Amino acid sequence: MAKLTMKKIELAAPLTDSKKIIELLQRRGVVELCSNSEEGLEKTSVSAVTGEFERFRNTASQALDALERYAPEKPGLSDLLGGRIEIEKHDFGKEAMQLEKILNVAAEINRCDKTAADAQAEAAQLEVTCDTLRAWLPLDIPMNFRGTAATTAFIGTLPVQYSEEQLTELLPEGASAEVISGSKEQTNLFIICAKEVAAETEEVLRKNSFVSIAGTDKRTPAEAVEDYAKQRKELLEKAKAAGETIESLAEKRKELRFAVDYLTMRKDKYDALNALGFTGSTFILTGYIPEKYTESIRKEIESRYTAAITFTDPGEDEDVPVLLENSRFSSPVEGITKMYAMPSRADVDPTPVMSFFYYLLFGMMLSDAGYGLVMVIGTVIALKKFKLEESMRKTLTMFRNCGISTVFWGTLFGSWFGDIVQVVGREFFGKEGGSLALWFEPIADPIKLLLFSFGIGILHLFLGVAVAFKMSWDKGKKLDAILDAVPIYLFITGVAPLGASILSEVPAPLMKIGTYMTVAGVVLLLLTAGRTSKSIPGKLFGGLYALYNTATGWLSDILSYSRLLALGLATGSIAGVVNLIGTMPENKIVKLVLLIVVFIVGHTANLAINLLGAYVHTDRLQFVELFSKFYTGGGREFEPLTVNTQYIKFKEENIND
């Protein structure tokens, strides 16, 4: 079906039913709301309510983050692939009634998290203080000591290393210095002098960049370090106790996740109220809905509430959203289309157009039947065993189909984990096995694969031209459709055997036919490509430009398909090297053990690397080569009011259920 037909929905109902109708639409997830700005309708402000929901949601979310730090969950494969937990509507209501208790738990977790964080920060600061004081441990007087009635004391540091003898020479008579500790960077010292020379001593120290350690601490450094160590221990115990409290609440993780999703839904619902228009006793809702859901929504709402619903066609100037729906074969690659751009109102959905070639090209690039078999088995198990989210299901289905294509091409090319069958037969059974290829081995005949890749590329590009032909034809521009497509088909089909003759022998009759088709294509391009120009020189130069653009542009496009050869050869070559490394030892037992280890590690790495390469380059061939022939994009994806949750979903979440 490709792009679903959109309708404009307008709904009027009593104000008392507004929240219930919004909740129903949210669960169904098939209506995108538009802001209603009709004259005479009032708007409502729900920012205070949504702000409150946002604050509560952040509380629950922060509690979940704290649980993840103190009591991390160890999810299994089923948790990673299983998606959100389904919940019945009545169970949802029961959980919602416990929201206050859940938020109290969240607040307790956050309080403990803050307590632990503050205690750890304070303990870290004390540790820094202790590290600073350890250099002063030999000092057996309080740090705030400044002298006696007859003396003045200085405690501080000099920026370079001094000995006591150097300090004695530096200081005036009547002053003595004791080096507490020192290094190349500084000297920690204690100086005492008679009050009569205190000013002179201070002046000498100032000139030598002396830094006094000011403070009011009456303890010696050793006493201070001991006290700080006790305080730090108490703080760490406090942090540990807070952490243990958080860990004891880990069993509330499920309830906290529910709270996050519930509050998200509530916030979204009240945000939706902003889009409504109100009169004294009614509300008006407008938006977009796929045509296939109109009657079911009408029946459901009108059977439950007093409401008037109308569906109309959107205007030509409206920004209508786009929703894709394709067959089971094509829908798995809808994500590739969305990755590029959603189709505009004037575009066709390229998903069904590209799906067959997407699988085909992916398989050619990976081209190892063993790797394809691993992909098929892995994805089939995941699809059968796990209850997947729709997006994950489509992704795994896409890779399953790509795996089937890979098995097909790998069988044609005779690659099963490289040449592992021949290697095992030769190294362990003394039998030389022949080729397993049902067609040919690319490594033995790369030119054949290169020409075949170019042929596949031409067909792929011709498909894009055919779609552009149909789009013009459907718009009533039948002559333009013919003149834009036929010359290109003639020119490229004619040039193909001529170009192939450079690399391989081409039958003379085919060369002759190719020459005639090329000439016909050139003439048609020259005569028709500039038809939109009103002047004869404009028509001529338009034709010449089109001929040049077709020749250079199509040559570049076709050469891009050489990556089918490059990636296919890379997969097989690396696989062969892996097998070779595994059979290097002479001893058969050692060889067998090494081969098993190297086989598992090497082929896993090779599959991962080339799987990524095949995915990226297959996408590129669609985006750059195919789409450039007919696709513009620029559409806006359909964004319905829905249950936008992270952890739970309703069993009736979609109207199709």
Secondary structure as the mmCIF struct_conf table of DSSP 4:
data_model
#
loop_
_struct_conf.conf_type_id
_struct_conf.id
_struct_conf.beg_label_comp_id
_struct_conf.beg_label_asym_id
_struct_conf.beg_label_seq_id
_struct_conf.end_label_comp_id
_struct_conf.end_label_asym_id
_struct_conf.end_label_seq_id
STRN STRN1 ALA A 2 LYS A 3
HELX_LH_PP_P HELX_LH_PP_P1 LEU A 4 THR A 5
STRN STRN2 MET A 6 PRO A 14
HELX_RH_3T_P HELX_RH_3T_P1 LEU A 15 ASP A 17
HELX_RH_AL_P HELX_RH_AL_P1 SER A 18 ARG A 28
TURN_TY1_P TURN_TY1_P1 GLY A 29 GLY A 29
STRN STRN3 GLU A 32 CYS A 34
TURN_TY1_P TURN_TY1_P2 GLU A 39 GLY A 40
STRN STRN4 GLU A 42 GLU A 42
HELX_RH_AL_P HELX_RH_AL_P2 SER A 47 TYR A 70
BEND BEND1 ALA A 71 ALA A 71
HELX_RH_AL_P HELX_RH_AL_P3 LEU A 77 GLY A 82
BEND BEND2 ARG A 84 ARG A 84
STRN STRN5 ILE A 85 ILE A 87
HELX_RH_AL_P HELX_RH_AL_P4 LYS A 89 ALA A 96
TURN_TY1_P TURN_TY1_P3 MET A 97 GLN A 98
HELX_RH_AL_P HELX_RH_AL_P5 LEU A 99 LEU A 133
HELX_RH_3T_P HELX_RH_3T_P2 ARG A 134 TRP A 136
TURN_TY1_P TURN_TY1_P4 LEU A 137 PRO A 138
BEND BEND3 ILE A 141 ILE A 141
TURN_TY1_P TURN_TY1_P5 MET A 143 ASN A 144
BEND BEND4 ALA A 149 ALA A 150
STRN STRN6 THR A 151 LEU A 158
BEND BEND5 PRO A 159 VAL A 160
HELX_RH_AL_P HELX_RH_AL_P6 GLU A 164 LEU A 170
BEND BEND6 LEU A 171 LEU A 171
HELX_LH_PP_P HELX_LH_PP_P2 PRO A 172 PRO A 172
TURN_TY1_P TURN_TY1_P6 GLU A 173 GLY A 174
STRN STRN7 ALA A 175 GLY A 182
BEND BEND7 LYS A 184 GLU A 185
STRN STRN8 THR A 187 ALA A 194
HELX_RH_3T_P HELX_RH_3T_P3 LYS A 195 VAL A 197
HELX_RH_AL_P HELX_RH_AL_P7 ALA A 198 LYS A 207
TURN_TY1_P TURN_TY1_P7 ASN A 208 SER A 209
STRN STRN9 VAL A 211 SER A 212
BEND BEND8 ARG A 219 ARG A 219
HELX_RH_AL_P HELX_RH_AL_P8 PRO A 221 SER A 248
TURN_TY1_P TURN_TY1_P8 LEU A 249 LEU A 249
HELX_RH_3T_P HELX_RH_3T_P4 ALA A 250 LYS A 252
HELX_RH_AL_P HELX_RH_AL_P9 ARG A 253 LEU A 273
TURN_TY1_P TURN_TY1_P9 ASN A 274 ALA A 275
STRN STRN10 GLY A 277 PHE A 278
BEND BEND9 GLY A 280 SER A 281
STRN STRN11 THR A 282 PRO A 290
HELX_RH_3T_P HELX_RH_3T_P5 GLU A 291 TYR A 293
HELX_RH_AL_P HELX_RH_AL_P10 THR A 294 ARG A 304
BEND BEND10 TYR A 305 TYR A 305
STRN STRN12 ALA A 308 THR A 312
HELX_LH_PP_P HELX_LH_PP_P3 ASP A 313 GLY A 315
TURN_TY1_P TURN_TY1_P10 GLU A 316 ASP A 317
BEND BEND11 GLU A 318 GLU A 318
STRN STRN13 VAL A 322 VAL A 322
STRN STRN14 LEU A 324 GLU A 325
TURN_TY1_P TURN_TY1_P11 ARG A 328 SER A 330
HELX_RH_3T_P HELX_RH_3T_P6 SER A 331 VAL A 333
HELX_RH_AL_P HELX_RH_AL_P11 GLU A 334 TYR A 340
STRN STRN15 MET A 342 MET A 342
TURN_TY1_P TURN_TY1_P12 ARG A 345 ALA A 346
BEND BEND12 ASP A 347 ASP A 347
HELX_LH_PP_P HELX_LH_PP_P4 VAL A 348 ASP A 349
BEND BEND13 PRO A 350 PRO A 350
HELX_RH_AL_P HELX_RH_AL_P12 THR A 351 LEU A 366
HELX_RH_AL_P HELX_RH_AL_P13 ALA A 369 LYS A 385
BEND BEND14 PHE A 386 PHE A 386
HELX_RH_AL_P HELX_RH_AL_P14 GLU A 390 PHE A 413
TURN_TY1_P TURN_TY1_P13 GLY A 414 GLY A 414
STRN STRN16 TRP A 416 TRP A 416
TURN_TY1_P TURN_TY1_P14 PHE A 417 GLY A 418
STRN STRN17 ASP A 419 ASP A 419
HELX_RH_AL_P HELX_RH_AL_P15 ILE A 420 PHE A 429
BEND BEND15 LEU A 438 TRP A 439
TURN_TY1_P TURN_TY1_P15 PRO A 442 ALA A 444
HELX_RH_AL_P HELX_RH_AL_P16 PRO A 446 ASP A 474
TURN_TY1_P TURN_TY1_P16 LYS A 475 GLY A 476
HELX_RH_AL_P HELX_RH_AL_P17 LYS A 478 ALA A 500
TURN_TY1_P TURN_TY1_P17 SER A 501 LEU A 503
BEND BEND16 SER A 504 SER A 504
HELX_RH_AL_P HELX_RH_AL_P18 ALA A 508 THR A 528
TURN_TY1_P TURN_TY1_P18 ALA A 529 THR A 532
BEND BEND17 LYS A 534 SER A 535
HELX_RH_AL_P HELX_RH_AL_P19 ILE A 536 LEU A 559
HELX_RH_3T_P HELX_RH_3T_P7 SER A 560 SER A 562
HELX_RH_AL_P HELX_RH_AL_P20 ARG A 563 GLY A 582
TURN_TY1_P TURN_TY1_P19 THR A 583 THR A 583
BEND BEND18 GLU A 586 ASN A 587
HELX_RH_AL_P HELX_RH_AL_P21 LYS A 588 ARG A 620
HELX_RH_PI_P HELX_RH_PI_P1 LEU A 621 LEU A 626
HELX_RH_3T_P HELX_RH_3T_P8 PHE A 627 LYS A 629
TURN_TY1_P TURN_TY1_P20 PHE A 630 PHE A 630
STRN STRN18 GLY A 635 GLY A 635
STRN STRN19 GLU A 637 GLU A 637
BEND BEND19 GLN A 646 TYR A 647
STRN STRN20 ILE A 648 PHE A 650
TURN_TY1_P TURN_TY1_P21 LYS A 651 GLU A 652
BEND BEND20 ASN A 654 ASN A 654
TURN_TY1_P TURN_TY1_P22 ILE A 655 ASN A 656
#
